[in-house]
Amino acid sequence: MTTPLLKIKNLYASVDNKEIIKGLNLTINEGEVHAIMGPNGAGKSSLSYVLSGKDGYEVTSGEILFKGKNLLELNTEDRARNGLFLSLQYPTEIPGVTVSNFLKHSLNAIRKYKNQEELDTLQFMKHLKTEAQKLNINQDMLKRFVNVGFSGGEKKRFETLQMALLKPDFSILDEIDSGLDIDALKIVSEGVNSLRTQKNAFLLITHYQRLLSHITPDVIHIFADGHIVKTGDKSLALELEEHGYTNFIKEEK
């Protein structure tokens, strides 16, 4: 039997002494794309923070296995080195650090962890420019400070560029569609789709069906009050678009 890429068993978690994840069960296999949809305050982004190991988020019960390993025993950096990636809804600005320098150090840290030869500046820049062109990222943007003065579309393209370079096994995309116009959404979605393989997986966190018109999920979960209340195929997103979350939340109660 194939080991799931991610398996969450009866997970409970809290932040600031408030319970935010309440008995969550979720299994994601290699090659799959799952989408989580739910109302504001349901705990969707909190789940992404728990998985990535953000400070202040405490797992009080349950288990998270990533590639068969106990994810909770790994710090944030080791989770990233092991192939977990979080695309933030609101990416952090890092004044004084250029995009190219940030990405070079990030990629070489991963390569070093995997006992691969690190790329020198010339090798890295050639690779970076190739991937940036695929996402319509202007070369001047690579010289700017990370996310400083970036538009919403630029921030999300930069997140996608990081995925293209680091090639994580499991990517969590927290509202990667927020703040994007139609053209930017298409570019980012095409970038994500180009990274899909039979070995990696994605978890999309979104409010809207429009993202799922560009990135087709294998499974959709409706998330409310800290756990999954219904699971289905892509038609579930269309049902949500038409009727909202009220009926599903009523069913749960």
Beta strands, then each sheet from edge to edge (+ up, - down):
strand 1: 6-15
strand 2: 18-28
strand 3: 33-37
strand 4: 57-66
strand 5: 69-70
strand 6: 84-87
strand 7: 94-98
strand 8: 145-146
strand 9: 170-174
strand 10: 201-206
strand 11: 219-224
strand 12: 227-232
sheet 1: 2+ 1- 4+ 5-
sheet 2: 6+ 9+ 10+ 3+ 11+ 12-
sheet 3: 7+ 8-
end
